[in-house]
């Protein structure tokens, strides 16, 4: 399977919804995912969009001015440990940096050790927690990265 990354389109909806079912987090609704599709890479300062590595994974992003937030990052169970998540993050960070975004934020469940390791490798640092956000004793780890560094 060829690896490339692009903005997600309507024909990616079925693939993305299948990925959502693999996620340990609550799956996004079809309408929520559809709201991320169709972005063409314009220079909008306030936008929500998704990028996809067809057959491997997808990532949802929200941009507001010079900040952006990772809404979701899911790699197909069959494709984990093949650097798909790393590539999706790097591609998206580069795109956002070139378009004036200075900071990236994300939230991850503290038990998601693999994701936290990836984010730390990419230079994200924990700056806060939401205690019991995912349920009793299941904290959300809040992380950020300065893209200019």
TADA-V813474 format. One line per field, one symbol per residue. ss: DSSP state (h for helix, s for strand, l for the rest). psi: psi as a letter, one per 20 degrees, with the letter a starting at -180 (. if undefined). A space follows every 50 residues. Layout:
BEGIN
ss = ???
psi = ???
END
This chain:
BEGIN
ss = lllllssllhhhhhhhhhhhhhlllllllhhhhhlllllllllllsssss ssslllssssssssllssssssssslhhhllllhhhhhhhhhhhhhhhll llssssssslllhhhhhhhhhlllsssssslllllllllssssssslll
psi = pppqqrpqrhiigggghgghhiqhrpqqqhhgghiiqipjjrkpioqprq qqnpigrrppqppocjqqpohqoppphijqkjjgggggggggggggghkj phqqqrpqphimgggggghghijqqpirqopkhjrpjnqpppqrpoii.
END
